[in-house]
């Protein structure tokens, strides 16, 4: 039973994190176009992309995707806890 619970949580957590990351990236690309009037760099490692632009894009995407994934996983953990009566496998109350 615990193994099934762990598998359900793993899939649920992964799907929510991937969905949130995709939505964050799409929103960030739209915001970048509005703010700069250009498409975001496809490959920030390309030497033809200005270093300032590459760093700004890497910072923005890293932050936006990381925060979106964290929020989605927190929401998924909350739903899981309400549904099962306990925290997902591997999660412990803060400070424990």
C-alpha positions as CSV (number, residue, x, y, z in Angstrom):
1,X,0.0,0.0,0.0
2,X,2.8,2.5,0.9
3,X,4.5,1.7,-2.4
4,X,1.3,2.5,-4.3
5,X,1.0,5.7,-2.4
6,X,4.6,6.6,-3.2
7,X,4.1,5.9,-6.9
8,X,0.9,8.0,-7.0
9,X,2.7,10.9,-5.3
10,X,5.7,10.7,-7.6
11,X,3.5,10.8,-10.7
12,X,1.2,13.5,-9.3
13,X,4.2,15.7,-8.2
14,X,6.0,15.2,-11.5
15,X,3.0,16.1,-13.7
16,X,2.1,19.2,-11.6
17,X,5.8,20.4,-11.7
18,X,6.1,19.9,-15.4
19,X,2.8,21.6,-16.2
20,X,3.7,24.6,-14.0
21,X,7.2,24.9,-15.6
22,X,5.7,24.9,-19.1
23,X,3.1,27.5,-18.2
24,X,5.7,29.7,-16.5
25,X,8.0,29.5,-19.4
26,X,5.2,30.4,-21.9
27,X,4.2,33.4,-19.7
28,X,7.8,34.5,-19.4
29,X,8.3,34.4,-23.1
30,X,5.3,36.5,-23.6
31,X,6.4,39.0,-21.0
32,X,9.9,39.1,-22.5
33,X,8.4,40.0,-25.9
34,X,6.3,42.8,-24.4
35,X,9.2,44.2,-22.4
36,X,11.9,44.0,-25.0
37,X,10.0,43.9,-28.3
38,X,12.0,40.8,-29.3
39,X,11.8,37.1,-28.9
40,X,13.8,35.6,-26.0
41,X,17.1,34.0,-26.9
42,X,16.6,30.4,-28.1
43,X,20.1,29.5,-26.9
44,X,21.6,31.8,-24.3
45,X,25.0,30.0,-24.7
46,X,25.2,31.2,-28.3
47,X,28.1,33.7,-28.5
48,X,26.0,35.9,-30.9
49,X,23.6,36.5,-28.0
50,X,24.6,39.5,-25.9
51,X,26.0,38.4,-22.6
52,X,23.7,40.8,-20.7
53,X,20.6,39.4,-22.5
54,X,21.7,35.8,-22.0
55,X,22.2,36.4,-18.2
56,X,18.9,38.2,-17.9
57,X,17.1,35.4,-19.7
58,X,18.8,32.6,-17.7
59,X,18.0,34.4,-14.5
60,X,14.4,35.1,-15.4
61,X,13.7,31.6,-16.6
62,X,15.5,29.9,-13.7
63,X,13.6,32.0,-11.1
64,X,10.2,31.8,-12.8
65,X,10.3,28.0,-13.5
66,X,11.7,27.2,-10.1
67,X,9.1,29.2,-8.3
68,X,6.3,27.8,-10.4
69,X,7.4,24.2,-9.8
70,X,7.7,24.8,-6.1
71,X,4.2,26.4,-5.9
72,X,2.7,23.5,-8.0
73,X,4.3,20.9,-5.8
74,X,3.1,22.6,-2.6
75,X,-0.4,22.7,-4.0
76,X,-0.1,19.0,-5.1
77,X,1.1,18.1,-1.6
78,X,-1.8,20.0,0.0
79,X,-4.3,18.2,-2.2
80,X,-2.6,14.8,-1.5
81,X,-2.7,15.5,2.3
82,X,-6.4,16.5,2.2
83,X,-7.1,13.3,0.1
84,X,-5.2,10.8,2.2
85,X,-4.9,12.4,5.7
86,X,-1.1,12.4,5.7
87,X,1.8,14.1,4.0
88,X,3.1,12.6,0.7
89,X,5.9,10.1,1.1
90,X,9.2,11.8,1.7
91,X,7.8,15.0,3.0
92,X,8.0,15.9,6.6
93,X,6.7,18.9,8.6
94,X,9.1,21.8,8.5
95,X,11.8,21.5,11.2
96,X,11.4,17.7,11.6
